[in-house]
Amino acid sequence: MEGQEKRSQHRARALKGAKIVLNSRHSTIDCLVRDLSEDGAKLKVEDPLNVPESFELLMGADESLRRARVIWREGQFVGVKFE
């Protein structure tokens, strides 16, 4: 099954600035949203090991805030599922 799509929703390519929000909204980590769907996203971060297992994601100009949980890490990328 290698290479087979596992997502339930199609992800659209994106290039949006975002922030990973931590510590009761007192700290942030800058990131780029590279792929986005209704139920998750692929984020590019400078140091993925600093990204906690769950956090809030503040996205784009509309400043929407979504609760997210890490489901995979690879290189500078982190895959998250929205809760």
Residue, then its C-alpha position, 0 to 999 in steps of 0.5 A: m500500500e506504499g504511496q496510497e493516499k491515507r487522508s479522508q479529505h483532499r489537501a489543497r496546496a497552500l503557502k500561508g504564514a501561521k503561528i503555533v500558539l503555546n503556553s496559554r497563548h504566551s509563546t508562538i513558533d512561526c510556520l508555513v502552512r504548505d497543505l491544508s484541508e478541512d481536517g488537517a494541515k502540513l506545516k513547515v517549521e524551522d525545528p519540528l522537534n520544538v513543536p509539542e504534540s498538541f497546540e493551537l494554530l493561528m492561521g493567516a490574515d483572518e487569524s482563525l485559531r484551530r486546535a491541532r495534534v501532531i500525527w507525523r514529523e519528517g524533516q522540516f515538516v509536521g503533519v497535524k490533524f485538527e481537533 
